[in-house]
Amino acid sequence: MKSPFGFLAGLVGFGIASRIKESNEQAARLITEAEEQKRSLLLEAREESIKLRSSAETDLRDRRQEIQRQESRQTQQEENIDRRLQTLGRDEHRISQQQKDMESAKDRISQQQKDMESAKDRISQQQKDMESAKDRISQQQKDMESAKEEIEQLKQKQFQQLEAIAGITLPQAKETIYKKSEDDAKYEQAHRNRDHERQVKEEAVEKARKVVTLAIQRLANGVVSEHTTSTITLPSDDMKGRLIGREGRNIKALEALTGVDVIVDDTPGVVTISCFDPIRRQVARLATEKLIQDGRIHPARIEDMVEKAQEEIEEIIKSEGQQAVFDAGIRGLNPEMVKLLGRLKFRYSYGENVLRHSVEVSLIAGMLAAEIGANVEVAKLGGLLHDIGKALTHEVDGPHAEIGADIAKKMGIHPDVHRAIMEHHDEERGSVEAFLVAAADAISAARPGARRETAENYVKRLVDLETVAGSFPGVEKVFAIQAGREVRIMAKPDNLDDVACNALARDIVKKIEENLTFPGQIKVSVIRETRSVEYAR
């Protein structure tokens, strides 16, 4: 068992040991803290030294830059001073040169002043000379006035002597000279007008001939040889009785269904069909031919044949209209207008088929329009439809031009086209295309063989031409030749000269155009002949 002192000593020893341990730990902590403070102080000192060094370097760099700037400014100032010195040197040179120029200018001015003095002296001398010259001129004018008076007196004496010798006064002589000059001027002007007119006519005729020839030579169309068929040849005379039927019922039925007159006379082997409407006449002709071929002739069969003939004619009309449109090169035409156009297949004018005539006019009008730069489509369509009114002249009252224009307007044809249709027979026309359609119509109608005319018409035309040409004074004889396409006038040579003959031809042409209607053109030739006859004995 241990003693209390030992325990106490142990406790004291334990306490001392624990204090010592604590002291050691505290000393170790203090040492650690001192080392950390030392390190922090060293770091701060190092950072401070780095800052001081960088600041010193920055200040040193700034000072160096400032020194460089000062050096560059000093260098620039030195260069400026050098330039100023050079400029001053040049200015001094210019000033010295200007001083020299001023000296020379002063010398010139002094010389000019001397020249001006001498010029003043010369001017004063010239003024004196002018004064003397004025005096001489005034004296000469006085002399001239006196000379003029003497000349005037001499002229008066001469005029009096001339008037006494000539037996005519001066005003009368002037009037005679003026009249002679006026007559000469008129005669010369007439000569010039005649030459100019001849030249213009030659150029115009040449140009027109070229245009018309180019248009016509591109169109090869045959001479009209078709005529309206109004007779039917029968295989035998017995067929006449069968066509008439019992108590005329067959012929009555045919006439009632077709609207024609069937004429059965004593002409052997022929039956004549008469009707103002060519379509009805064509239907009746076709139905009659079918009945003759079939042989069965009675009212019911006649009705069937007439109906078939009408259908066939309608197909022909449609086909002919389409063919005409194709031949003329027209597109997009109204089908009803095409059908009306086909009806012209059975219409004739002066023996000329109207449909063929319309196609020909369309082609000629289109070619003329192409030659002169007009609207080709309007000219072609106007030419094709210019006689479309003839397809309805048996059903509608009025001139065919107005009827055709109304039809074209109702069917929406271009206004220029129905204007050409309306005006193709008028004297005044509102467009170039209308004039071309009228010209093409005249060309087609005047073509040899295009139309038939009776002998009475030819004779009447010749008589009218000779009457018009013979109504002018100075005409001795008149001859209408070439079926009225040329008139030759024999002028009296004692009454008319060459210039007056030219004016006479112009007046006759104007009167023919105003008073007569004729196809194509008429050539007027005035012939003047002077003969001098002497006999040797």
C-alpha positions in Angstrom: 0.0 0.0 0.0 1.4 3.3 -1.1 1.7 6.3 1.2 -0.2 9.6 0.8 3.0 11.4 0.2 3.9 9.2 -2.6 0.5 9.7 -4.1 0.7 13.4 -3.7 4.2 13.4 -5.1 2.8 11.4 -8.0 0.0 13.9 -8.5 2.4 16.8 -8.2 4.7 15.1 -10.7 1.8 14.5 -13.0 0.8 18.1 -12.8 4.2 19.3 -13.4 4.6 17.0 -16.3 1.3 18.2 -17.8 2.4 21.8 -17.4 5.6 21.1 -19.0 3.9 19.5 -21.9 1.5 22.4 -22.2 4.4 24.8 -22.1 6.2 22.8 -24.8 3.1 22.8 -26.9 2.6 26.6 -26.4 6.2 27.2 -27.2 5.8 25.1 -30.3 2.7 27.1 -31.3 4.5 30.3 -30.7 7.4 29.2 -32.7 5.1 28.2 -35.6 3.3 31.5 -35.4 6.6 33.3 -35.4 7.7 31.4 -38.4 4.4 32.1 -40.2 4.7 35.8 -39.4 8.3 35.7 -40.6 7.2 34.2 -43.9 4.3 36.6 -44.3 6.7 39.5 -43.6 9.2 38.2 -46.0 6.4 37.9 -48.7 5.2 41.4 -48.0 8.7 42.7 -48.2 9.3 40.9 -51.4 6.1 42.1 -53.0 6.9 45.7 -51.8 10.3 45.4 -53.3 8.8 44.1 -56.6 6.3 47.0 -56.6 9.1 49.5 -56.0 11.2 48.0 -58.7 8.3 48.1 -61.3 7.4 51.6 -60.3 11.0 52.6 -60.7 11.2 50.9 -64.1 7.9 52.6 -65.2 9.3 56.0 -64.2 12.5 55.3 -66.0 10.6 54.3 -69.2 8.4 57.4 -69.0 11.4 59.6 -68.6 13.1 57.9 -71.6 10.0 58.4 -73.7 9.7 62.1 -72.7 13.4 62.5 -73.5 12.8 60.9 -77.0 9.8 63.2 -77.6 11.8 66.2 -76.7 14.6 65.1 -79.0 12.1 64.5 -81.9 10.5 68.0 -81.3 13.9 69.5 -81.3 14.7 67.7 -84.5 11.4 68.9 -86.1 12.1 72.5 -85.0 15.5 72.3 -86.5 14.0 71.1 -89.8 11.3 73.8 -89.7 14.0 76.4 -89.2 16.0 75.0 -92.2 12.9 75.1 -94.4 12.1 78.7 -93.3 15.7 79.7 -94.1 15.3 78.2 -97.6 12.0 79.9 -98.0 13.5 83.2 -97.0 16.3 82.7 -99.5 13.8 82.1 -102.3 11.7 85.1 -101.2 14.8 87.3 -101.3 15.5 86.0 -104.8 12.0 86.7 -106.0 12.0 90.1 -104.4 15.2 91.0 -106.2 13.8 89.6 -109.5 10.6 91.7 -108.9 12.7 94.8 -108.3 14.5 94.2 -111.6 11.1 93.7 -113.3 9.8 96.9 -111.8 12.8 98.7 -113.1 12.2 97.3 -116.6 8.5 98.1 -116.4 9.3 101.7 -115.4 11.5 101.9 -118.5 8.7 100.5 -120.7 6.1 102.9 -119.2 8.4 105.9 -119.9 8.9 104.6 -123.4 5.1 104.3 -123.8 4.6 107.8 -122.5 6.9 109.0 -125.2 5.0 107.0 -127.8 1.7 108.4 -126.6 3.1 111.9 -126.9 4.1 111.2 -130.5 0.7 109.5 -131.2 -1.1 112.6 -129.8 0.9 114.7 -132.3 -0.1 112.3 -135.1 -3.8 112.4 -134.1 -3.8 116.2 -134.0 -2.3 116.2 -137.5 -4.9 113.6 -138.7 -7.7 115.8 -137.2 -6.4 118.7 -139.2 -6.3 116.5 -142.3 -9.9 115.3 -141.7 -11.1 118.8 -141.4 -9.6 119.6 -144.7 -11.0 116.4 -146.2 -14.5 117.3 -144.9 -14.2 120.6 -146.6 -13.3 118.8 -149.8 -16.2 116.3 -149.4 -18.7 119.0 -148.8 -17.5 120.7 -152.0 -17.8 117.4 -153.9 -21.4 116.9 -152.6 -22.3 120.3 -153.8 -20.8 119.4 -157.2 -22.7 116.1 -157.2 -26.0 117.8 -156.4 -25.6 120.1 -159.3 -24.6 117.2 -161.5 -27.7 115.2 -160.4 -29.9 118.2 -161.3 -28.3 118.3 -164.7 -28.7 114.5 -165.1 -32.3 114.7 -164.0 -33.0 117.4 -166.5 -31.3 115.4 -169.2 -33.4 112.3 -168.3 -36.6 114.3 -168.4 -35.7 115.5 -171.9 -34.8 112.0 -173.0 -38.0 110.5 -171.6 -40.0 113.2 -173.4 -38.1 112.5 -176.6 -38.7 108.7 -176.2 -42.3 109.2 -175.4 -42.7 111.4 -178.5 -40.8 108.8 -180.7 -42.7 105.7 -179.2 -46.0 107.4 -179.0 -46.6 106.0 -175.5 -46.2 107.4 -172.0 -43.9 106.1 -169.3 -46.7 104.7 -167.0 -48.2 102.9 -170.1 -44.8 101.5 -170.9 -44.4 100.3 -167.3 -47.8 98.7 -167.4 -46.9 97.0 -170.7 -43.6 95.7 -169.3 -45.3 94.5 -166.1 -48.0 92.7 -168.0 -45.4 91.1 -170.3 -43.3 90.0 -167.3 -46.4 88.6 -165.6 -47.4 86.6 -168.7 -43.8 85.4 -169.1 -43.8 84.4 -165.4 -47.1 82.6 -165.7 -45.9 80.8 -168.8 -42.6 79.8 -167.1 -44.6 78.7 -164.0 -46.9 76.6 -166.2 -43.9 75.0 -167.8 -42.4 74.2 -164.5 -45.7 72.9 -163.1 -46.0 70.7 -166.2 -42.5 69.4 -165.8 -42.9 68.9 -162.0 -46.3 67.2 -162.5 -44.8 64.9 -165.2 -42.0 64.0 -162.8 -44.4 63.4 -159.9 -46.7 61.4 -162.1 -43.9 59.3 -163.4 -42.6 58.6 -159.9 -46.1 57.9 -158.5 -47.0 55.7 -161.4 -43.7 53.8 -161.1 -44.2 53.4 -157.4 -47.9 52.4 -157.7 -47.0 50.0 -160.6 -44.3 48.4 -158.4 -46.6 48.0 -155.4 -49.6 46.7 -157.4 -47.4 44.4 -159.5 -45.7 42.9 -156.5 -49.1 42.2 -155.0 -50.7 40.8 -158.1 -47.8 38.7 -159.3 -48.0 36.8 -156.0 -51.6 35.9 -156.7 -52.3 33.5 -159.5 -56.0 33.2 -159.9 -57.9 32.0 -162.9 -60.3 33.9 -165.1 -63.9 33.5 -164.1 -65.7 30.9 -166.1 -68.5 29.9 -163.7 -72.0 31.1 -164.3 -75.4 30.7 -162.6 -76.9 27.4 -163.6 -80.6 27.7 -164.2 -81.3 24.8 -166.6 -81.3 21.0 -166.0 -80.7 18.5 -168.8 -83.2 15.7 -168.9 -82.4 12.2 -170.2 -85.6 12.2 -172.2 -88.7 14.3 -172.8 -90.8 11.7 -171.0 -89.2 13.0 -167.8 -91.0 16.3 -168.2 -94.3 14.6 -167.7 -93.1 12.7 -164.6 -91.7 16.0 -163.1 -95.1 17.7 -163.7 -97.1 14.8 -162.3 -100.8 14.2 -162.3 -102.5 17.6 -162.4 -99.1 19.2 -161.7 -98.8 17.9 -158.1 -95.1 17.0 -158.4 -94.0 20.3 -159.8 -96.3 22.2 -157.3 -94.8 20.2 -154.4 -91.2 21.0 -155.7 -92.0 24.7 -156.1 -93.7 24.9 -152.7 -90.8 23.2 -150.9 -88.0 25.1 -152.6 -89.6 28.4 -153.3 -88.5 28.4 -157.0 -90.3 28.5 -160.3 -89.9 25.4 -162.4 -90.4 26.2 -166.1 -91.2 23.4 -168.4 -91.5 24.6 -172.0 -91.2 23.2 -175.5 -87.3 23.2 -175.3 -86.4 19.6 -175.8 -84.5 17.9 -173.0 -84.3 21.0 -170.7 -86.1 22.2 -167.6 -85.5 25.8 -166.4 -85.4 26.7 -162.7 -86.0 30.4 -161.9 -85.5 32.0 -158.5 -84.0 35.3 -157.2 -82.4 33.5 -154.3 -79.3 31.5 -155.5 -79.4 29.1 -152.5 -83.0 28.1 -153.2 -82.2 27.8 -156.8 -79.2 25.5 -156.0 -81.3 23.4 -153.6 -84.0 23.0 -156.3 -81.4 22.1 -159.0 -79.8 19.5 -156.7 -83.1 18.0 -155.6 -84.3 17.8 -159.2 -81.1 16.1 -160.4 -81.4 13.6 -157.5 -85.1 12.9 -158.4 -84.1 12.3 -162.1 -81.4 9.9 -161.1 -83.7 8.1 -158.6 -86.6 7.9 -161.0 -89.2 7.8 -158.2 -91.0 11.1 -158.4 -93.9 11.8 -156.1 -94.6 14.5 -153.4 -93.2 12.4 -150.5 -90.0 11.5 -152.4 -89.7 15.1 -153.5 -89.8 16.2 -149.8 -87.1 13.7 -148.9 -84.9 14.8 -151.8 -85.3 18.5 -151.0 -84.4 17.8 -147.4 -81.3 15.9 -148.4 -80.4 18.6 -150.9 -80.7 21.2 -148.2 -78.5 19.3 -145.9 -75.9 18.8 -148.7 -76.0 22.5 -149.5 -75.5 23.4 -145.9 -72.4 21.1 -145.8 -71.2 22.7 -149.0 -71.7 26.2 -147.6 -69.8 25.3 -144.4 -67.0 23.6 -146.3 -66.6 26.4 -148.8 -66.6 29.0 -146.1 -63.9 27.1 -144.2 -61.9 26.7 -147.4 -62.2 30.4 -148.2 -61.0 31.3 -144.7 -58.1 28.9 -145.1 -57.1 30.3 -148.5 -57.2 33.8 -147.2 -55.1 32.9 -144.2 -57.6 34.2 -141.6 -57.8 32.7 -138.1 -60.3 32.8 -135.3 -63.3 33.9 -137.4 -66.8 33.4 -136.0 -68.4 30.2 -137.2 -71.6 32.0 -138.2 -69.5 34.4 -140.2 -67.8 31.5 -141.9 -71.2 30.1 -142.8 -72.4 33.4 -144.3 -69.1 33.5 -146.2 -69.9 30.1 -147.7 -73.2 31.3 -149.0 -71.3 33.5 -151.4 -70.3 30.4 -153.2 -73.7 30.5 -154.9 -73.8 34.2 -155.5 -72.5 35.9 -158.7 -72.0 39.5 -159.7 -71.5 40.4 -163.3 -70.8 36.7 -163.9 -68.0 36.7 -161.3 -68.3 34.3 -158.3 -68.5 36.5 -155.2 -66.7 34.0 -152.9 -63.7 33.7 -155.2 -63.7 37.4 -155.7 -63.7 38.0 -151.9 -60.7 35.6 -151.4 -58.9 37.4 -154.2 -59.6 40.8 -152.7 -58.4 39.6 -149.3 -55.1 38.3 -150.8 -54.5 41.5 -152.8 -55.4 43.8 -149.9 -53.0 41.9 -147.6 -50.2 42.1 -150.1 -50.7 45.8 -150.7 -50.8 46.4 -146.9 -47.5 44.4 -146.5 -45.9 46.5 -149.3 -46.8 49.9 -147.7 -46.5 48.9 -144.0 -50.2 48.9 -143.1 -52.1 46.4 -140.8 -52.0 43.2 -142.9 -54.6 41.3 -140.7 -57.2 44.1 -140.9 -56.7 44.5 -144.7 -57.0 40.8 -145.3 -60.1 40.3 -143.1 -61.7 43.5 -144.5 -61.1 42.2 -148.1 -62.5 38.8 -147.3 -65.7 40.2 -145.7 -66.2 43.3 -147.9 -69.1 41.7 -149.8 -70.5 39.6 -146.9 -73.6 41.6 -147.1 -74.5 40.1 -150.5 -75.1 36.8 -148.6 -78.2 38.5 -147.1 -79.3 41.0 -149.7 -82.3 38.8 -150.6 -83.4 38.7 -146.9 -82.4 42.2 -145.6 -83.1 45.6 -147.2 -80.3 48.0 -147.8 -77.0 48.3 -149.6 -74.7 45.3 -149.2 -71.9 47.4 -147.7 -74.1 48.6 -144.8 -75.6 45.1 -144.3 -72.1 43.6 -144.2 -70.8 46.3 -141.8 -73.8 45.7 -139.4 -73.2 41.9 -139.5 -69.5 42.4 -138.7 -70.3 44.8 -135.9 -72.8 42.4 -134.3 -70.4 39.5 -134.5 -67.6 41.4 -132.7 -65.3 42.0 -135.7 -62.6 44.7 -135.2 -63.9 48.2 -135.8 -61.3 48.9 -138.5 -62.6 45.8 -140.4 -66.3 46.8 -140.4 -65.2 50.4 -141.3 -63.4 48.9 -144.4 -66.6 46.9 -145.2 -68.7 50.0 -144.9 -66.5 52.3 -146.9 -65.3 50.1 -149.7 -67.7 51.8 -152.1 -67.4 55.4 -150.6 -65.5 58.3 -151.9 -64.0 59.2 -148.5 -62.4 56.6 -146.4 -61.3 56.8 -142.7 -58.3 54.5 -142.7 -55.5 53.2 -144.9 -56.8 49.7 -144.7 -60.3 50.8 -146.0 -58.6 52.4 -148.9 -56.5 49.3 -149.6 -59.7 47.1 -149.5 -61.4 49.4 -152.0 -58.3 49.4 -154.2 -58.0 45.6 -154.1 -61.8 45.4 -154.9 -61.2 47.6 -158.0 -58.1 45.6 -159.0 -60.0 42.3 -158.8 -63.0 43.6 -160.7 -60.9 45.2 -163.4 -58.9 42.1 -164.1 -59.5 40.9 -167.7 -62.2 38.3 -167.7 -63.2 38.9 -164.1 -66.6 40.3 -165.0 -69.0 40.3 -167.9 -70.6 43.4 -169.2 -73.2 43.9 -171.8 -72.5 45.6 -175.1 -75.0 48.3 -174.1 -72.8 49.2 -171.1 -69.7 49.4 -173.2 -71.3 51.6 -175.8 -72.8 53.9 -173.1 -69.4 54.2 -171.4 -67.8 55.1 -174.7 -70.5 57.7 -175.5 -70.2 59.3 -172.1 -66.5 59.5 -172.3 -66.6 61.2 -175.7 -69.3 63.6 -174.6 -67.3 64.7 -171.5 -64.1 65.1 -173.3 -65.7 66.9 -176.2 -67.4 69.5 -174.0 -64.1 71.5 -173.5 -63.2 74.4 -175.8 -60.2 73.8 -178.2 -61.1 70.1 -178.7 -61.3 69.0 -182.3 -62.0 65.3 -182.2 -62.4 62.7 -179.4 -61.8 58.9 -179.7 -62.7 56.4 -176.9 -60.7 53.2 -177.4 -59.7 50.0 -175.6 -63.3 49.4 -174.3 -63.4 52.8 -172.7 -60.1 52.5 -170.9 -58.4 55.2 -172.9 -59.5 58.5 -174.4 -57.5 60.3 -177.1 -58.3 64.0 -177.7 -57.2 65.9 -180.8 -56.6 69.5 -179.9 -56.8 72.5 -182.2 -53.2 73.6 -182.5 -54.1 77.2 -183.3 -56.2 77.6 -180.1 -54.1 75.6 -177.6 -50.3 75.4 -177.0 -48.5 72.6 -175.3 -48.9 74.0 -171.8 -52.7 74.6 -172.4 -52.9 70.9 -173.6 -51.4 69.7 -170.3 -54.0 71.8 -168.4 -56.8 70.4 -170.7 -55.9 66.8 -169.9 -56.0 67.5 -166.2 -59.4 69.2 -166.5 -60.9 66.3 -168.5 -59.6 63.8 -166.0 -61.2 65.7 -163.1 -64.5 65.9 -164.9 -64.5 62.2 -165.8 -63.8 61.3 -162.1 -66.6 63.6 -161.0 -69.3 62.6 -163.5 -68.7 59.0 -164.5 -68.4 55.6 -162.8 -65.9 53.2 -164.3 -63.8 50.2 -163.2 -60.0 50.5 -163.0 -58.6 53.6 -164.6 -59.0 55.6 -167.8 -56.0 57.1 -169.7 -56.5 60.5 -171.2 -54.2 61.6 -174.0 -54.3 65.1 -175.5 -52.6 65.3 -178.9 -51.6 68.6 -180.6 -50.1 68.6 -184.0 -48.8 71.6 -186.0 -48.0 71.2 -189.7 -46.1 73.6 -191.9 -46.7 72.9 -195.7 -44.9 74.7 -198.5 -44.8 73.9 -202.2 -41.7 74.2 -204.5 -42.6 75.5 -208.0 
